[in-house]
Amino acid sequence: MTDETVGIDSNGCSLAGTFTEAANPVAALLIPGSGRVNRDSDVRLPGGPMLRTGVTRAVAEALGKARVSTLRYDKRGVGDSGGDFLRAGMDDGLADAQAALTWLADRTAGLPLLIVGHSEGAWYAAQLAADPHVAGVVLLSAAARPGGDILAWQAEQLATRLPLPVKLALRVLRTNVHRLQRRNLERITTSGDAEMRLQGQRVNARWTRDFVAYDPAPALARIAVPVLAITGGGDLQVPPEDVDTIARLVHGPFQGHIVADLNHLFRPDPRSLGPKGYRRAIRQPVNTQVLELLSTWVAHQWGPRARRAPTTTPWSATASTRR
């Protein structure tokens, strides 16, 4: 395998990426998740330190071992890519993913192409599934409900998991987590500004408005190619049960997994800390079971002994779903 640094033009915005060429006649586009993440799914936190989650890097390495060529890229305004992250909406994110897919289709002409999206990237993957070049879609930590509903669900998870001293402090300060979130969202949704400052932090208001309003269900319902969906059972950013919703929506052969107590980054989260525990969680590598599920699914669909006829098994949190 060889790594090559490449440039991708997205309507005049230059995106930087890594193309890893392998021997197998399959190629995959990896779309990173939400936030200011680069091609490896690493993000620079306020103050400068890097949170090296490495999700897309681990996926690229696993697919490389399965002899699948991959392309992954820095998001707009992140890493070596051009553009302004704080002014980019979801339409820009989709356009960038489409540009990367076009680049990969040209580079690997004639090969079946897979799209692997993590978190926000899974929504773009679902939307691009109708592209004639796309042979299959992988949805990692994906949601199947509108963004506004996801935020409400996240707030509920946070409220039930706050430590007792924090709950007492909020009670003394007469601060309600749900009310604070609604107030911030109201400021964003009633504003026409591309970016705003909330609680001292600059926020991409345009993207947030897009996210709150976006419903992935119609795009999921249009998918007719094979789909693999994997979510951690301890994910506090998207509801794990949405894997079941995805199974009902898509029309192609489907396989779904909810894996143990893994969080949104596919690391163990036995204390249900969610994002608060990411710095400690990423000391461990991306869960090998998740990567093996991905590699096995690719081999099943496009390997030398690919078996095209889908089977049907009951869905559960520990078993796969196939249609």
Secondary structure, 3 states (H helix, E strand, C coil): CEEEEEEEEECCEEEEEEEEECCCCCEEEEECCCCCECCCCEEECCCCCEEECCHHHHHHHHHHHCCCEEEEECCCCCCCCCCCHHHCCHHHHHHHHHHHHHHHHHHCCCCCEEEEEECHHHHHHHHHCCCCCEEEEEEECCCCCCHHHHHHHHHHHHHHHCCHHHHHHHHHCCCCHHHHHHHHHHHHHCCCCCEEEECCEEEEHHHHHHHHHCCCHHHHHCCCCCEEEEEECCCCCCCCCHHHHHHHHCCCCEEEEEECCECCCCCECCCCCHHHHHHHHCCCCCCHHHHHHHHHHHHHHHCCCCCCCCCCCCCCCCCCCCC
